[in-house]
Each structure stands twice: as structure tokens, then as C-alpha cells.
Amino acid sequence: MRVAVKPELLRWACTRAGVAPDEMTHRFPQLPAWVSGEVMPTMRQVEDFANATHASVGFFFLPQPPVEQIPIPDYRTIDGCLMRHPSPNLLDTIYICQQRQEWYRDFARSAGDAPLPFIGTADLTSPVETTADRIRTALGFNLDERRMLPTWTEALRRFVVQADEAGVLVMVSGVVGGNAHRKLDSDEFRGFALSDGYAPLVFINGSDTKSAQMFTLAHEIAHLWLGESALSDVVPTAIPANRIESWCNRVAAEVLVPLDVLRREYRADADLREETKRLAKRFKVSTLVILRRIFDAGGLTQDDFWQAYRAELAFLRAIPKGTGGDFYRMQLTRVGKRFASALVISTLEGRTSFTESFRMLGLKKMATFRELSQSLGVI
């Protein structure tokens, strides 16, 4: 059965997916004829085209292209201007996390859990140092413990575990759901927070560096303390014009590198590059965060800071990113241990269907579900 689809909807779907119509003709040879109106596609072809462009089939039967809105406050900027056009990968990631959050909220309430006590306990007048100290206390974030961890990867893993144990659903992934063909772009966003008393959720873009993920996690946790959902692309060196983002950036920096500790440990007479590396290893944060904190402490002029920052950024960008890893550890990282454990338990108890469980976990096989359950210690 052939169906009528307006050409502008076909062009919109390509633009939304970030591809030119010409690039899709190898998969859909009749696309030029569809766009010109000479031939109508079949329903199956519309479904395949929707799948290829990551668009809902229903979009192709609208009278005009929809204007999609990001469902949470969007604080991303380029050169001080708000970003307006979210990719399908970003939108679908937010939707997936919202579905997971809704499921976990119902699970927590049915289990008789109380709302978490720290969500929304701060506001923009709250002192940065006091708020950062309360975050470290609530998470059991110990600076001396972090000093003993061997790598940034271990420090990030420990930070995620601490947030998870405090009740925050932390999900870190570089792809949409479990689809390795839909990679997320750290230039589009670094993370987001979905605030909720029962199921606060933080998503971290796993395509970013481990040290950058550390700062993003701290920044998004600060949003939860405000009780604010947000989509962010902040970096530690930024001074956002938005008051909320600026406050969260300062809190994140103070959580990771308290200024009074930095002042005690910074050696002003040492070579800046070597001292930056030493302090980054001590606090288990990126050298960019350390440079920013040295500047905050008055150890660098603004010109010296930006010169050092640009040199360090060029060095870090030249370092290849690691790939691979244990599948089940990666899967738990993508959905979070707290969420995965609750979903597996609910499924095995018959309260959640295997179909729904597989969809939210991004799994396809029962054998994989069993292995994941065993890795969680559930069976």
C-alpha cells in the first residue's frame, strides 16, 4: 500500500538526522522521486525510512514538520548563544532516561521508600563552599580516599558508586540506549540532570574523557541540590552567563578541588605544567580543572591562565580515547547499578514484564539478562 508523504517532511527528517537527502539515496534509491512527488512510498518504505532517520513514523503524516522541544531546561550555549536544534540522539537519550526515571519512581514508592532528603535543599543564595561540603558529606566523598586511587577511571567509578549509594541514578553512556551505531557527541552535550525526590537521575555523556565526566557528574549533582532538571555542556573553565549554570559550576569545582586545600598544596615556585600534573593526580581531576582552581586561588593572571589552558587543551585532545571493556560492567555503567538491580528484581518477581525490562536495559537475549543478573548478585 502506497501512502502520501509531503516532501518537506522527508527533507526535514534528513536534516533532523544530520544527513543530506543525497546521502540517503544509496539506501533509498527512490527517495528523489518521493521528494519530487513523482512516486509515493509504500508504508513499509516509510517505516524503514523513519528507522534510518531515527524519527517516529507518525511524524511523516503530519501537515508540516514538527518543532521539537527539549523537555527539560536547556542551558547549552555556543559563543554565548543558546543552542536550538537537538539531534535525534540527544532527544532519544533524554526520553529513554525519563522512562527509566518514571519506572524507578513507581518502584521506589511501592517499596515504601522516603523521598531523598537532599533534593532541592539549596538555592542560588546558598554559599558555594557550604553546599559543596554538604554534597561531599552526603556522598561520602573523601579527598584522602581519592588520593589513594590509582587512576582517573577508578576515581570516576568510585564517584559514580558514591552517588548511586546515596540514591542518585547515575547513567554513563556514549551511545543511545544500547545501540553502538548511534554514538553521542560530547560537543552537543556533556550531561543532564532529571530532578526528582524519589528517582533523581544524572546522565553523563560517555564519549567525553573520564576526567571531563568527573566534572560533569559534580555539576549535575549540584543541579539536584537545587532541585532543578537541566541539560548542560559546561566545562570547568567556563563562566556561564546563566546564574544557575554559574552556581553549579562553582559548586562542582569546590566539590572536586576545595579552594582552601588547593591553596595549601599549590607550590607557586614549581614549573606550572609539572605542578598542574601533580595536583591533577592528587585530586583525580583533569589538569584543566586544576588550572582553573589555581587561577581562582590567585596563582595565575588571566592571560597566563588562558595561555596555559589553550596549551593543555591541545595536549589533551591529542590523546587517543580508550575503547572496549567488560560487557556487563559497561552495561551496568550505561543504566546504573541501582536502576538495573531494581529492574531485575522486579522482573524476576513478576511485577515487570521481560519485554519491558529488556527494552529499558537495552538487552535482546535471555542469556544476557541472566548473566547481568548474576553480575549484580541477584541470582
N, C-alpha and C positions, 0 to 999 in steps of 0.2 A: 504493500500500500504506500503510495506516494503522498507526501504531505507538503503543504505550503509553508515555507520559512522565509521571512523577509531577509533580503541580502544584508541589510545593515546589522542584523543580529549575528550573522555568520562572521562579518568583519569585526564586530565587537568582541566575539568570543576569541578570535585570534589575537586581537590587541590585548585583551584581558590576560591571555596566557603568555603574552610576551613573544609571539611569533608572527611573522608576516604571512598573509594568505598564500603567497607563492611557496613558502616553506612547507605548507601542509599538502601541496598537490601530489607529493610522492606517495602519501598515504591515502589521499582522496583525489584521484585524477579528475573527477567530475566537479570538483569544488569551483573552478572558474565558471562552469555552466550554471551551478547553483547560484553563485553570486550575481551573474548576469540575468538570472531569471529564465534562462532558456530551458532548464530542466529542473524538476523538483526532486529532492532526495526522497528515498524511502524512509520509513520510520526507523528501520534498523540502521541505516546510514546516519540518521540524526543522532541516534543513541551512541554510535561509535564515534561520531564527531564530538559529541558532548564529553565522552570519556577522554578523548585525546586532548581536549582543551580544558579539562577539569571544570566543566560547567554543568549545572543541573539541566536535564532535558527540558524541564518546564520553561527555562529561560527562552528557548527557541520559538515559543509560541506566544510570546508577549507582543503587544503592539509596537513597542520600542525598547531599545536596550535599557536595562535597569541601571539605576545609580546605587551601587553597593556602598554600604556604610560599615565601617569597623565598629563592632558592637561594644567597644569599651573606649574610654578616653584615650586619644592618640596624641602623644607628646613628641613624636618623631619630627625632626627638622633637617633640612639641608640648607646650609648658609643662612640659618635663622628663619627660614620659611617652612611652614607646615607641609608635610608630605601628604598627598591626597589620593594616590592611586595604589591601593593594596593589591598584591598579587594573589592569585588563587591559592598559592601555597600558604601564604600568611593567613588568609581568611579561613581556610580549611583547618589549619592548626588551631586557631582560636576556637572554632566551632567544636572540634574534637575535644579540646580541653574543657569547654563549657559543658559538654555532655558528660564527661568524666566527673566533673565537679558536681553536677546535679545528681548523678548516681551516688557519689560518695556522701553528699549531704543527706540524702534519704537513708543511706546505710547507717550513718552516724546517729541520726535522730532515732531510728528504730532500735539502735543498740543502747539508747539512753545516754549517749554522750552529752556532756555540757558544752556550751559554746567556749571557744578558746578565750582566755582572759585578756590576751594582749592585743587582739584585733581592734583597731580604731582607738587606741588609748593615747595617741599623740595627735598634735596638730602643728601647724606651721609656726606657732609661737613656742613650741617645746624646745628647750635647749638641745642642741645637736649632741653635745658630749653626754648629757644625761640620757638621752634616747639611745645613743649607741651603747652605753653601758648597760641599759636595760635589755637591749637586744642580745648582747653577749651573755648576760646572766640567764635569760630565758632559754637560750640555745645551748648553754654550757660551752660557750666559745672561749677557749683558754689560749692566750697568746703563747704561754710557755709550752703547752702541748703542741701547738702548731710549729714551734721552733724545732721540735724533735722529729717532725715528719720529713721523710727524705726528699719528696718532690712536690711540685705544684699539683700534680694529678692526685696524689694521696691527700693533700690538703683540701682540694676541692671535694673529693669523695667524702672526707670527714665532715666538711661543712654541710654537704647535702644530707648526710646521715643525721647531723645535729638538728637541722631544720625539720627533717622528716619525723624525728622522735619528739619534737616539740609540737607536732600536729600539722605542719605545713606539707601539702602535697607538692613535691618538687619533681619536675619532669624535665629531662635534658635530652634533646634530640636534634640532629641535623637534617632530618627528613620529615615529611608529612606522614603522620601515623607510623606505619612500618614499611612504607613504600620507598625503597632505596633509589628509585628513579626520579623522585620528587625532592630534590635537595633544597634546603632552606638557605637563604642568602643573608649573611650577617651584616651586609651593607644595608639591607632593607629594615631589619630589626634585630635587636640583641636579646630581648626578652619581654615578658609581660607578667603582670600580676592580676589575679582574679580574686578580689577580696570577698570573704565570707566568714561568718562566725564559726561554722561547723566544718567547712571544707575550703580553707584558703589555699590557693594554688599559685605556684610560680613556675613559669615555663622559661627555660634557658635555651637559646639557640646554640645547639651543639656544634655548629660549623665554625663557631668562634674559637679562639685559643683558650686553653684551660685557664690561664691567668686572667683573661678578659671575662670568662664565665664567672670567676670568683667575684669580681666587682659587680657584675650584673645581678648575681644572686643577692648580694648585700643590698643593692639598690632596690630590687623588687621587694625584699623583705621590709625595707623602710616604707614602701607603699602600703604594705599590710598593716604596719603600725599606725598609719594614717587612716586605715580603713578604706583605701582608695584602690580601685582597679585602674590599670594603666598599661599602655603599650609604649615601650621605650627603645631608644637607640643610643643611649648615653655612653660616654667614655669618661674615665676618671679625670681627664684634663679639661673637660668641658665645664663651662659655667652657664647653664641654660638660662634663658630669659624667663622661662616659666618658673614661678615660685615653688611649685610642688616638686618639679624635677631638680631644681637647685637644692632644695632642702634634702631631698632623698640622696642626691649625690654627695652632699657634705656628710650626711649620716653614714652612708656606705663607706666613705673614706675613713671616717673616725672608727667605725666598727673594725675595719681591717688593720688600720695603722693609727692607733691613738696618737694624737699630736704630742702629748706630754712624754710618751715613751719614745717617739721618734726624736724629739729634741735631746733626750738623754743619750741616745745611742748614736746620733749622727756625728761623724768626725769631719769637721769642716776643713781640716788641713789635708785630708786624703784626696787622692785622684777621684774625680766625680764619677767616672764610669765604673771604677772598681768599687767605690763606696755604694753606688746605686745597686750593683750586683750583689754586694754583701747584704745590704738591707732587704733586698727583694728575697733573698734566700732565707733571711731571718724571719720575715713576716709572711713568707709564702704568698706574695702578691707579685704582680708584674712590675717591671722596672719603671713603667710609665706612672703607676700609682705612687711609687717611691719618689720619683721626680716631682710629682705634684705635691706630695706631702713635704718635701724639702723646701719647695717654693712657699707653701703655706706657713712653714716654720720660719721663714725669712732667710733661708740659706742660699737662695738664688734670686737674682734680679729677674724681672720679667723677660728681658732679652736673652739672658743666659738660659733661663728655663726653656724658652721656645727653641733655642738653638739645640740644646741637649735633647729636647723632646723629638724634634724632627730627625735627628741623627739616630736616636734609639728606635723610633718607629720604623725607619728604613731598615734597620738591622733586624727587627722582629719580623717584618714582612718577608724577609729573605729566608727565614727558617721554614723548612717544609713541615706541614702538619702530619701528625701521626694518624694511621688508619688501622682498622681491624680491632680484634679483641674478642673476648669470650662472648658468645651469642647471648647467653642467659643473663650475664652481667649487663650487657648492652641493653637488653630488653627491659630489665628492671630499672636501668637508668632512664630509659625513654618514658616509662609510665610511672615510676616511683615505687619504692618498696611498700609504703603504706597503702597506696591505692591497689597495687597488684595483690597484696596479701588479702585485703578485704574482699576484692572481687573473686579471687579464687575460693576463699572460704564460703562466700555467698553462693557461688556456683555449685560447689560440692554439697552444700546443704539443700540445694534445690530451689533456692529463693531467686536466683538469677539463671536465665537460660544459657546454655552453652553458646548459642548463636550470638546473644548479646555480649557475653563475656569475650568471645573470640574477636568480635568487632572492636570492642573498646581496648583490648590488649594488642590488637594488630596481629593475631595468630590465625593460622589456617588449619593446622593439624592437631588431632587429639594427642598424639605423641609429644608434640611440642608443649602442649598445655600441661601434660603430666610432668615433663622434665622441669618446666618452670615451677610447678607446684612443689616438686622435690627440692629445687634450689632455694625455695622460700622456707622449707621445713614444714610445709603444711601437710604433706603426705609422705 
